[in-house]
Amino acid sequence: MNRTAAGLDLAPILPWWLLAGLAVLALLATGLALWRGAQGAWWRAAAFCAVLLALANPRLREETRETRPDIALVMVDDSESARVTGRAPRIAAAREAVAQRLARLPELETRFVTVPEGGTQGTRLWSAMEAALAELPRARLAGVLALTDGQVHDVPADPALGAPFHLLLAGRPGEVDRRIRLLEAPGFGIVGRSVEVRLVVEDLGTPPGQAAGAARLTIRRDGQPPRVESVVLGREHSVTVPIERGGPSVLELSVEARPGEVSEINNRAVVTINGVRDRLRVLLVSGEPHAGERTWRRLLKADPNVDLVHFTILRPPEKDDLTPLNELALIAFPVRELFQVKLRDFDLVVFDRFANRGLLPPLYLRNIGDYVRGGGALLMSVGPEFAGPTSLAATPLAQVIPARPSGGAQALAEGAFRPSVTEAGARHPVTEGLPLANHDAEPARWGQWYRWLRTEARAGTTVMSAPGAAPLLVLDRVGEGRVALLLSDHIWLWSRGHDGGGPQAELLRRIAHWLMREPELEEEDLAARIEGGTLHILRRSVEAGPPPDVTVTAPDGTASRQPLRPDQGGRAVRQMAATMPGVWQVTDGTRTAFAAAAAANPPEIADLRADEARLHAAVLAGGGGTRWLGTGAVPVLPDIRRVSAGRDAAGPGWIGLRRNQDHTVTGVSATPLLPPWAALPLVLGLLLLAWRREGR
């Protein structure tokens, strides 16, 4: 729209400083004439004024202006807290009503900006507004209208915009909300010990005199039966969690709802605690010294988390060289202390080519068997002694050994061979993916061994084999414990690099960690984890065949059947969206796994009340107003007016948008009011009158 504006201005012929000097001289001359009482002093003053006015060159200036419409910025909150208890439909209806009202106002453009979910940083309304303001001229900003619940987490210390800021709140005054606030939630815990989760249950929006009381807190862990504790509102409460196994444990905390609260979303909290083992205690008992004796010692000593107790049998009982015991520089083998008193203090017992020559009475061997059945771990690396009369397979310990020598004296086999990973071993995490192992029809490319034991496997899983598919490495679960049997004493050749060597350290590390129940080496396992809003399901099994479907139960109780996709090494996987916060349960009918989905935006759900406090400073800085949209289907909107700059921008029942009158000048014309042809006669006339008056 084009408009014309007229006004007076000055275009001086001389510089202003020179005009000011001439004015001072004229004033002095006039003052002197008046002091002397000259008759024509006033006419002389009028002539001086006419000269100065002519030199100032007054003009009538006319501008043709193209006015530019002002801009109203409407911020629409679409965050998670703005979608609870029917706020989203109310905000959407208010958006349409605001658009209709603003469209009726002249010379006003409307721009809508949707404030999306802010990731993990809460509602970023101010950042979205600053980004929108960067694309429009501030001189045209008539004001900002924010349709929100007031839960904004990026308001700056100085929120002044230079324009009115109006807050239209979806909700109702005086809302209340109950929440669980975690003070300390450890991510790790030592197996066999307990950790404490510190929390506080708070009622937000409750008057101070009514904030006391108690609430019931329900604690669930990995699908176990829940336990209920009473917590005092507003006070710190500790939940003791015993760490019973390695790997992640999911703890779900929920507090009973408060009558009339906004939402129960923040009445729950989920904590994942990863169980780790403290320093592992390992007992290594070596038989007579042999070339590979130090293999196990080096492996176990290299791990800083292992406390190793190592004994080597240098002097068997039957050896009698008549040397007095007080002259022997040997430590007596503490049989009773190790295998009766402190046996269960060890996480792993290793027998390396140990022959039973009367050192361990049957009672202690039965103790070892009971230790394994009760959850202990036994590793046996055997050689020729396993086929002889002193073999541990001929003792009460045979009940937990997964293989026995076969062929009598012919059990010991000698000859060059390369160990092979069996079909089951290719799916077992102990041997799956070993470097240079046999794969499909390709033979193994690691170094050769030269001795093994012919045995008859009676239990467990054979993961490595010798010539003729003879068992070479057998892994077994006995009761609550585990047993590994390595039927060759030539693995040390790999550590020496013989014939190219092999993955000796990696294989022995995996065997030891499997025996000590490291979660990542479980061969029959179902695991679930949530990352980036995606549920990752992993199932492992040494059994061949297609994996079964799993049942996934969401935190709200919704169950769905999900097929698994076969992967390498006995694995089957599945990924699916998991945006709902809480505990997700996955089961294949035999095993059950749990995964914790924390709130996608913790600051967003920390307080779900509609509240004006966070944006109050911005409203005051811009002279705007705060209005509630009500709780009905039709929002209650104030009248929207245009106001001049400097006037109030809000009042009872209305809010205002500033009229900036921003424009672009498209044409200018200037007409001198005292041109030279008129100024000269005027000045000469006044001087003539002054001369005549003074000449009388």
C-alpha positions in Angstrom: 0.0 0.0 0.0 1.4 3.5 -1.0 1.0 6.5 1.2 2.2 10.1 1.1 3.7 11.9 4.1 4.6 15.6 4.2 6.8 17.6 6.5 9.2 20.5 6.9 13.0 20.2 6.9 16.0 22.4 6.4 18.7 22.2 3.7 21.2 24.9 4.8 23.3 26.6 2.2 26.2 27.1 4.6 27.5 24.7 7.3 25.6 24.8 10.6 28.7 26.0 12.5 29.0 29.0 10.2 25.2 29.8 10.5 25.6 29.6 14.3 28.4 32.1 14.2 26.4 34.5 12.0 23.5 34.2 14.4 25.7 35.1 17.3 27.0 38.2 15.5 23.5 39.2 14.6 22.4 38.8 18.2 25.3 41.0 19.4 24.6 43.7 16.8 20.9 43.7 17.7 21.6 43.7 21.4 24.0 46.7 21.1 21.4 48.6 19.1 18.7 48.0 21.7 21.1 49.0 24.5 21.7 52.3 22.7 18.1 52.8 22.1 18.4 52.9 18.2 15.0 53.5 16.6 15.3 50.8 13.8 16.8 48.1 16.0 13.8 45.7 15.7 13.7 46.1 11.9 17.4 45.3 11.8 16.7 42.2 13.9 14.0 41.2 11.4 16.4 41.6 8.5 19.0 39.5 10.3 16.4 36.7 10.9 15.4 36.9 7.2 19.0 36.4 6.1 19.5 33.5 8.5 16.2 31.9 7.4 17.2 32.2 3.8 20.6 30.6 4.4 18.9 27.7 6.4 16.8 27.1 3.3 13.5 25.7 4.7 11.7 23.2 2.4 8.3 21.4 2.3 9.3 17.7 1.9 6.8 15.1 0.6 7.6 11.3 0.6 5.8 8.5 -1.2 6.0 5.4 1.1 5.2 1.8 0.5 4.1 0.4 3.9 5.2 -3.1 4.8 2.9 -5.3 6.9 4.0 -6.3 10.4 4.6 -9.9 11.3 3.1 -11.9 14.2 5.0 -15.0 15.2 3.0 -17.9 16.7 5.0 -20.6 18.5 3.1 -24.0 18.7 4.4 -26.4 21.3 4.4 -30.0 20.1 6.6 -31.5 22.8 5.7 -34.5 25.0 4.5 -32.6 27.9 2.2 -30.6 25.6 0.5 -33.8 24.6 -0.7 -35.1 28.0 -4.3 -34.9 29.3 -5.8 -33.5 26.1 -3.5 -30.6 25.7 -2.6 -31.3 22.1 -6.1 -31.0 20.7 -6.6 -27.8 22.7 -3.4 -26.3 21.4 -4.4 -27.4 17.8 -7.9 -25.8 18.2 -6.3 -22.6 19.6 -3.9 -22.5 16.7 -6.8 -22.5 14.2 -8.7 -19.8 16.2 -5.6 -17.6 16.4 -5.0 -17.9 12.7 -8.6 -16.8 11.9 -8.4 -13.8 14.2 -5.0 -12.7 13.0 -6.2 -13.0 9.4 -8.8 -10.3 10.1 -6.3 -7.7 11.3 -5.1 -5.3 8.5 -1.4 -5.0 7.5 -0.4 -8.1 9.5 1.3 -11.3 8.4 1.2 -14.5 10.5 4.0 -17.1 10.7 3.6 -20.3 12.6 6.5 -22.2 14.0 6.1 -25.8 15.5 8.4 -26.6 18.4 9.2 -30.3 18.1 10.4 -32.7 20.7 13.8 -31.5 21.9 15.7 -34.8 22.2 17.1 -35.0 25.7 17.2 -31.3 26.4 13.6 -30.5 27.1 11.4 -28.1 25.2 13.6 -25.8 23.1 10.9 -23.2 22.4 13.3 -20.2 22.7 15.8 -21.7 20.3 13.1 -22.4 17.7 11.9 -18.8 18.1 15.3 -17.3 17.7 15.8 -19.3 14.5 12.6 -18.0 13.1 13.4 -14.4 14.1 16.7 -14.6 12.3 14.8 -15.0 9.0 12.6 -11.9 9.4 13.3 -8.2 10.0 12.9 -7.2 13.7 11.5 -3.8 12.7 8.4 -5.7 11.4 7.9 -7.9 14.5 4.5 -7.1 16.0 4.7 -9.7 18.8 5.0 -13.3 19.7 2.2 -15.6 20.8 3.3 -18.9 22.5 0.7 -21.8 22.5 2.4 -24.1 25.1 2.0 -25.6 28.6 4.8 -23.4 29.9 7.4 -26.2 30.3 10.2 -24.5 28.4 13.8 -25.3 29.2 15.9 -22.8 27.3 14.7 -19.4 28.4 17.7 -17.1 28.6 18.6 -14.9 31.5 17.6 -11.8 29.5 14.5 -12.7 27.5 13.7 -9.2 26.1 12.6 -9.3 22.4 11.8 -5.7 21.8 8.2 -6.7 21.1 5.2 -8.1 23.1 5.4 -11.7 24.2 2.1 -13.3 25.0 1.7 -16.7 26.7 -1.4 -18.8 25.9 -1.3 -21.7 28.3 -3.0 -25.1 27.7 -4.1 -26.5 31.0 -5.6 -25.1 34.2 -4.1 -23.2 37.1 -3.2 -25.1 40.2 -2.4 -28.5 38.6 -0.6 -31.1 40.7 1.8 -33.8 39.7 3.6 -36.7 41.5 7.0 -37.8 40.3 9.9 -40.1 41.2 13.2 -38.2 41.1 16.4 -40.3 41.1 19.2 -38.8 43.2 21.7 -41.6 42.6 21.4 -44.7 40.4 24.7 -46.7 40.1 25.3 -48.2 36.7 27.5 -51.0 38.0 27.5 -53.3 41.0 29.8 -56.0 42.3 28.4 -59.5 42.1 27.7 -60.8 45.6 27.3 -57.3 47.1 24.4 -54.8 47.2 24.0 -51.3 45.8 21.7 -48.5 46.8 19.4 -46.5 44.6 18.6 -43.2 46.2 15.3 -41.4 45.2 12.7 -39.0 46.4 9.0 -39.0 45.7 7.6 -35.5 45.3 4.1 -34.0 45.0 4.5 -30.8 42.8 1.9 -28.1 43.1 0.8 -29.0 46.6 0.7 -26.2 49.2 3.5 -26.5 51.7 1.3 -27.4 54.6 -0.2 -30.3 52.7 3.1 -31.8 51.2 3.6 -34.4 54.0 2.4 -37.9 53.8 3.4 -41.3 52.4 3.1 -43.3 49.2 3.5 -46.9 48.2 6.6 -47.6 46.1 6.5 -50.8 44.0 9.9 -52.3 43.1 10.2 -54.9 40.3 13.5 -56.6 39.2 13.9 -58.7 36.1 10.3 -60.0 36.2 10.6 -61.2 39.8 7.6 -60.8 42.2 7.3 -57.1 43.2 8.0 -55.8 46.6 6.3 -52.8 48.1 7.8 -50.2 50.4 6.3 -47.1 52.0 8.1 -43.8 51.3 7.6 -40.4 52.9 6.9 -37.7 50.4 9.6 -35.2 49.9 12.2 -37.2 51.8 15.1 -39.2 50.5 14.6 -42.9 50.3 17.1 -45.7 49.6 16.3 -49.0 47.8 18.8 -51.8 48.4 19.5 -54.0 45.4 21.5 -57.2 45.8 23.7 -58.0 42.7 23.2 -61.7 42.3 24.7 -62.3 38.8 26.8 -60.7 36.1 25.3 -58.7 33.3 22.5 -56.2 33.3 19.6 -56.2 35.7 16.6 -54.0 35.1 15.0 -52.4 38.1 11.6 -50.7 37.7 10.3 -48.3 40.3 6.7 -47.1 40.4 4.8 -45.0 42.9 1.0 -45.0 43.3 -0.9 -42.3 41.5 -2.0 -39.2 43.3 -5.7 -38.2 42.9 -6.1 -35.5 40.4 -2.5 -35.4 39.2 -1.8 -34.4 35.6 -0.3 -37.7 34.3 1.3 -40.8 35.7 4.1 -40.8 33.1 6.7 -39.6 35.6 5.4 -41.9 38.4 7.9 -44.6 37.1 11.6 -44.8 36.8 13.8 -47.5 35.3 17.4 -48.2 36.3 19.8 -50.7 34.6 22.5 -52.0 36.9 25.3 -54.0 35.3 26.7 -56.7 37.6 30.4 -57.1 37.4 32.7 -59.5 39.3 35.3 -58.2 41.7 38.8 -59.7 41.5 38.4 -63.3 40.6 40.1 -65.9 42.7 41.6 -68.8 40.7 43.3 -71.9 42.1 45.8 -73.5 39.7 47.2 -76.9 40.6 49.9 -78.2 38.2 51.2 -81.7 38.1 54.8 -82.6 37.3 56.6 -79.9 35.5 56.2 -80.0 31.7 56.9 -77.8 28.7 53.5 -76.1 28.8 53.2 -75.7 32.5 53.6 -71.9 32.5 50.9 -71.4 29.8 48.0 -71.2 32.3 50.0 -69.2 34.8 51.0 -66.5 32.2 47.4 -66.3 31.0 45.9 -65.8 34.4 48.6 -63.5 35.8 48.2 -61.3 32.7 44.7 -60.5 33.8 44.7 -57.7 36.5 41.3 -58.8 37.8 42.5 -62.3 38.7 44.0 -63.3 42.1 46.0 -66.5 41.3 47.0 -69.2 43.8 49.3 -71.6 42.0 50.8 -74.9 43.3 53.1 -77.2 41.4 53.5 -80.8 42.6 57.3 -81.2 42.5 57.7 -84.0 45.0 55.0 -86.7 44.8 54.3 -88.7 48.1 55.7 -91.9 46.8 59.1 -90.4 46.2 61.4 -91.0 49.1 65.0 -89.9 48.9 65.5 -90.0 52.8 65.9 -86.2 52.9 64.5 -84.9 56.3 61.4 -82.8 55.9 63.0 -79.9 57.8 65.7 -79.7 55.1 63.4 -79.6 52.2 62.9 -76.1 50.7 59.4 -76.9 49.5 56.0 -75.7 50.7 53.8 -78.5 51.9 50.7 -78.8 49.8 47.8 -77.4 52.0 45.3 -80.0 50.9 42.7 -79.5 53.7 42.8 -75.7 53.6 42.4 -75.6 49.8 39.9 -78.3 49.2 37.8 -78.2 52.3 38.1 -74.9 54.2 38.5 -72.4 51.4 37.4 -74.3 48.3 34.2 -72.2 47.8 36.2 -69.0 48.0 37.6 -69.7 44.5 35.8 -68.8 41.3 37.7 -71.3 39.2 39.8 -74.4 39.9 42.3 -75.5 37.3 44.0 -78.9 37.1 46.9 -78.8 34.7 48.2 -82.4 34.0 47.4 -83.3 37.6 47.7 -87.0 38.5 46.1 -88.3 41.7 48.9 -89.9 43.6 47.3 -89.9 46.9 47.5 -86.2 47.4 43.7 -85.7 47.3 41.8 -88.3 49.3 38.3 -89.3 48.0 36.7 -86.9 50.5 38.3 -83.9 49.0 37.6 -85.1 45.4 33.9 -85.4 46.4 34.2 -81.8 47.8 35.4 -80.6 44.4 32.4 -82.3 42.7 30.0 -80.7 45.2 31.7 -77.4 44.6 31.0 -77.7 40.9 27.4 -78.7 41.3 26.9 -75.8 43.6 28.0 -73.2 41.1 31.8 -73.6 40.9 34.0 -73.8 37.8 36.5 -76.6 37.0 39.0 -76.6 34.2 41.1 -79.7 33.4 43.9 -79.7 30.9 45.1 -83.3 30.7 48.0 -85.2 29.2 49.2 -88.8 29.4 48.4 -89.1 33.1 44.6 -89.0 32.2 44.9 -92.4 30.6 46.8 -94.1 33.4 45.9 -95.5 36.8 46.3 -92.1 38.5 43.7 -90.4 36.2 41.2 -88.2 37.9 38.6 -90.1 35.8 39.1 -93.0 38.1 38.2 -91.0 41.2 34.9 -89.7 42.7 35.5 -86.5 40.6 34.6 -88.6 37.5 30.9 -87.8 38.1 31.4 -84.2 36.9 34.0 -84.9 34.2 32.2 -84.9 30.8 34.5 -87.6 29.1 36.4 -90.7 30.1 39.4 -92.3 28.5 38.6 -95.1 26.1 40.8 -98.0 24.8 42.8 -98.5 27.9 46.5 -98.2 27.3 45.7 -97.1 23.7 43.9 -94.0 24.9 47.0 -91.9 24.3 47.2 -91.0 20.6 50.2 -89.4 19.0 50.7 -87.9 15.6 50.6 -84.5 13.9 47.1 -83.0 13.5 45.4 -79.6 13.4 42.6 -79.1 15.9 39.2 -78.4 14.3 36.2 -76.5 15.4 33.1 -78.7 15.4 29.7 -77.8 14.0 28.5 -77.1 17.5 31.7 -75.2 18.2 31.1 -72.9 15.3 27.9 -71.8 17.2 29.5 -71.7 20.6 30.8 -68.3 21.8 34.0 -70.0 23.2 35.2 -71.1 19.8 33.0 -69.2 17.3 35.0 -66.8 15.1 38.5 -67.9 16.3 41.2 -66.6 13.9 42.4 -69.1 11.2 39.8 -71.8 12.3 38.3 -74.2 9.8 35.3 -72.7 8.0 32.9 -74.6 5.8 35.1 -76.9 3.6 38.4 -75.0 4.4 40.7 -76.7 6.9 42.2 -74.9 9.9 45.3 -72.8 9.2 46.8 -72.8 12.7 49.8 -74.8 14.0 49.8 -78.5 14.5 49.6 -80.5 17.8 51.1 -83.9 18.3 49.2 -85.6 21.1 45.6 -86.1 22.3 43.5 -88.4 24.4 41.0 -90.8 23.0 37.9 -90.4 25.1 34.2 -91.2 25.2 32.2 -88.1 25.6 29.3 -88.8 28.0 28.0 -85.2 28.5 28.4 -81.6 27.4 29.2 -80.1 24.1 32.3 -81.0 22.0 33.4 -77.7 20.5 36.9 -78.8 19.2 37.9 -82.2 17.8 41.0 -84.2 17.0 41.4 -86.7 14.1 38.5 -89.0 13.6 36.1 -86.5 15.2 37.5 -87.4 18.6 36.6 -84.9 21.3 39.4 -82.4 22.0 37.6 -79.7 24.0 34.4 -80.5 25.8 32.3 -77.9 27.7 29.6 -79.0 30.1 27.2 -77.6 32.7 26.9 -79.7 35.9 24.2 -78.6 38.2 24.8 -74.9 38.8 28.4 -75.1 37.8 30.5 -75.6 34.7 33.4 -77.9 33.6 35.8 -77.6 30.7 38.0 -80.5 29.6 40.9 -80.0 27.2 42.2 -83.4 26.0 45.7 -82.4 24.9 48.7 -80.8 26.6 50.1 -79.4 23.4 48.3 -76.0 23.3 51.5 -74.4 24.5 52.9 -75.0 21.0 50.7 -72.2 19.7 52.2 -69.7 22.2 55.7 -70.6 20.9 54.6 -69.9 17.3 55.2 -73.5 16.2 54.1 -74.1 12.6 52.5 -70.6 12.6 51.0 -70.8 16.0 47.4 -70.2 16.9 44.9 -68.2 19.0 46.1 -69.8 22.3 45.6 -66.8 24.5 42.2 -65.9 23.1 40.9 -69.5 23.3 42.1 -70.0 26.9 40.7 -66.6 27.9 37.3 -67.5 26.5 37.3 -70.9 28.2 38.1 -69.3 31.6 35.6 -66.5 31.2 32.9 -68.9 30.1 33.5 -71.0 33.1 33.2 -67.9 35.3 29.9 -67.0 33.6 30.7 -63.9 31.7 27.4 -62.9 30.2 28.8 -62.2 26.7 30.0 -65.8 26.4 26.7 -67.5 27.3 26.0 -70.1 24.6 22.3 -70.4 25.4 21.1 -66.9 26.0 18.5 -64.3 25.2 19.5 -60.7 25.6 17.7 -57.4 24.9 18.9 -53.8 25.0 17.4 -50.5 23.9 19.5 -47.8 22.1 18.2 -44.7 20.4 14.6 -45.8 20.7 15.3 -49.2 19.1 14.9 -52.6 20.8 17.8 -54.9 19.9 17.1 -58.6 20.5 19.9 -61.2 20.4 19.4 -64.9 20.9 22.3 -67.4 21.0 22.1 -71.2 20.8 24.3 -74.1 19.8 21.3 -75.9 18.5 20.9 -76.0 14.7 17.7 -75.1 13.0 15.5 -72.0 12.6 15.2 -69.8 15.7 11.8 -69.6 17.4 9.7 -66.5 17.4 9.9 -64.3 20.5 7.1 -62.5 22.3 7.8 -58.9 23.1 5.7 -57.2 25.8 5.7 -53.4 25.9 5.6 -51.5 29.2 1.8 -50.9 28.8 1.2 -54.7 28.6 0.8 -54.9 24.8 2.3 -58.2 23.5 3.4 -59.0 19.9 5.1 -62.0 18.2 8.3 -61.1 16.5 10.3 -63.4 14.1 14.1 -63.6 14.6 16.6 -63.3 11.7 19.3 -66.0 11.7 22.8 -64.5 11.9 26.3 -66.0 12.1 27.7 -68.0 15.0 24.4 -69.4 16.4 23.0 -65.9 16.7 19.5 -64.7 15.7 18.6 -61.0 15.9 15.7 -58.6 15.7 15.3 -54.8 15.9 12.1 -53.0 16.5 11.0 -49.5 17.6 10.7 -49.1 21.4 9.9 -45.5 22.2 7.6 -46.2 25.1 9.5 -45.6 28.4 9.5 -48.5 30.9 10.5 -52.1 31.0 10.3 -54.2 27.8 10.1 -58.0 28.2 11.3 -60.5 25.6 10.8 -64.3 25.9 11.3 -67.3 23.6 9.3 -69.6 25.8 12.4 -70.8 27.7 14.4 -67.7 28.5 13.3 -64.2 29.3 15.2 -61.0 28.9 14.4 -57.4 30.0 15.4 -54.1 28.6 14.9 -50.7 30.1 13.7 -47.8 28.0 14.3 -44.5 29.8 12.2 -41.5 29.0 13.3 -40.0 25.7 13.4 -36.5 27.2 13.9 -36.6 31.0 13.6 -32.9 31.5 10.4 -32.8 29.6 8.5 -35.2 31.9 10.2 -34.0 35.2 7.3 -31.6 35.7 4.1 -32.1 33.7 2.1 -29.2 35.2 1.0 -26.3 33.0 2.9 -23.4 34.6 3.6 -19.8 33.6 6.7 -19.4 35.9 9.4 -20.3 33.3 8.2 -17.7 30.8 7.0 -15.1 33.3 10.2 -13.0 32.8 9.7 -13.0 29.0 6.1 -11.8 29.4 7.1 -9.0 31.7 10.1 -7.9 29.5 7.8 -7.5 26.4 4.8 -6.0 28.3 2.7 -9.0 27.2 0.1 -11.0 29.0 -0.6 -14.5 30.2 -4.0 -16.2 29.4 -5.3 -19.7 30.0 -7.0 -21.6 27.2 -9.3 -23.4 29.6 -10.1 -27.1 29.8 -13.0 -27.4 27.4 -13.0 -28.6 23.8 -13.2 -24.9 22.6 -10.3 -22.9 23.8 -10.9 -19.6 25.6 -9.0 -16.9 23.6 -8.6 -13.2 24.5 -9.4 -10.5 22.0 -6.4 -9.6 19.8 -5.8 -5.9 18.9 -3.3 -3.7 17.2 -1.6 -1.1 19.5 0.7 1.7 18.8 4.3 1.6 19.9 4.7 2.7 23.5 1.2 1.7 24.4 0.2 -1.1 26.7 0.2 -4.5 24.9 -2.3 -6.3 27.2 -5.3 -5.6 29.3 -8.4 -7.3 30.8 -9.7 -9.7 28.1 -7.3 -8.7 25.3 -3.8 -8.8 24.1 -2.1 -6.5 21.7 0.3 -6.6 18.7 2.4 -3.6 18.1 1.9 -1.4 15.1 5.4 -0.7 13.8 4.5 1.3 10.6 7.6 0.0 8.9 7.9 1.3 5.3 10.0 1.8 2.2 10.4 5.3 0.7 9.7 5.0 -3.1 9.7 8.8 -4.0 10.8 12.2 -2.5 9.9 15.8 -3.5 11.1 19.0 -1.8 9.7 22.6 -2.4 11.8 25.5 -1.0 9.7 27.8 1.2 12.0 30.8 0.9 13.7 30.6 -2.6 16.4 33.2 -3.4 14.0 35.2 -5.6 11.8 35.8 -2.6 14.4 36.0 0.1 16.4 38.9 -1.6 13.5 41.4 -1.8 12.4 40.5 1.7 15.9 41.2 3.2 16.3 44.4 1.2 12.9 45.6 2.2 13.6 45.0 5.9 16.9 46.8 5.6 15.3 49.8 3.9 12.7 50.0 6.6 15.4 49.8 9.3 17.5 52.6 7.6 14.5 54.9 7.3 13.5 54.3 10.8 17.0 55.1 12.1 17.3 58.2 9.8 14.4 60.1 11.4 
